[in-house]
Amino acid sequence: MDALARPARFNPVAAVGALTLGVLRTVGAVSLFAGRGLGAALSGPWFLGQLGRQLMAIGFMSLPVVGLTAVFTGAALALNIYTGGGRFNAEQIVPQIVALGITRELAPVLAALMLAGRVSATIAAEIGAMRATEQIDAMRTLSTDPFRYLVAPRLLAGILTLPLLTAVADAIGIGGGWLVSTLSLDFSPAVYARATVDFVESWDVVSGLIKAAVFGFIVTLMGCYHGYTAVGGARGVGQAATRAMVWAGVLIFASDYLMTSLFTER
C-alpha cells in the first residue's frame, strides 16, 4: 500500500523526451497543414470571390495601421541615427541608414507584426468559430473542400498583399525620416533625397519584399492553422486567436533572422 501511495518521481529525461515529441508532432502537423494549404492555393480551382474579399480585408484595410507605423518609425529612426552619428561627427549618414534600415528590415518586419496582431487573430477567430459551429463539417457534406474555400484564399492574400504593404511602408517610412530631418535636423530636402536615391540599391528593396512575402504566408498560415484546429467552443476560439498572434510574431522574428543571414552572404 505504501508503494502504491508513494508519488512517482520526476524523471527529467522523460520530460525532455515528451517535450521533444510534442514539438516534433506540432511541427509535423503545421508542415502538413501548410503543404495542403499551398497545394490548394496553387492548383485551383480558386474561389475568386473569397480571394477578393481577403485581399481587401488583409491588404487594403491594413493600410492605415501600416502607414502610421511606418511614418513614426522612419521619424524616430532618423532622430536616433542623428543623435548616434553626432557622437562621431557623422550626422550626414542619416539618409543612408534610414533608407537601409527601412527597406531591408523595419518595413517588412513591422508591417508583418501589425498584420500578426490584426489579421492572424481575426482569421483564427473566424475559422475557429466556423469549426465550433460545425460549418466546416457542413462544407464537406456539400462537397466543398475547406482548404480551397477557407485556407487557400487567405494564404494567397497574405503572400500577395504584404509585399505591397511593405512597398508602401518603404516609401512612407523614408518620407517620415525625410520630413523630420528637413524640419528638425536642418537637412536640405534636395540633398537628403539625393543621398537616399544614390545609396539605396535595388537588392535592398527586393530583399525586403521577399521577406514580406514569407511573412505574409506565416501570418495567414498561423491564423488558419490555429483556427482550423480550435477545440473547446468559445473559449477555444479565443485561445486559438491568441496562439495564432503569438506564434506568428515568434516565427516572423525567427524567419527574419534566417533570411537576413542568407541575404547578407549575397
PyMOL commands that set and color helices and strands:
alter all, ss='L'
color gray80, all
select helices_A, chain A and resi 2-5+12-43+48-86+91-132+135-141+146-184+189-199+202-228+233-264
alter helices_A, ss='H'
color red, helices_A
deselect
rebuild
show_as cartoon
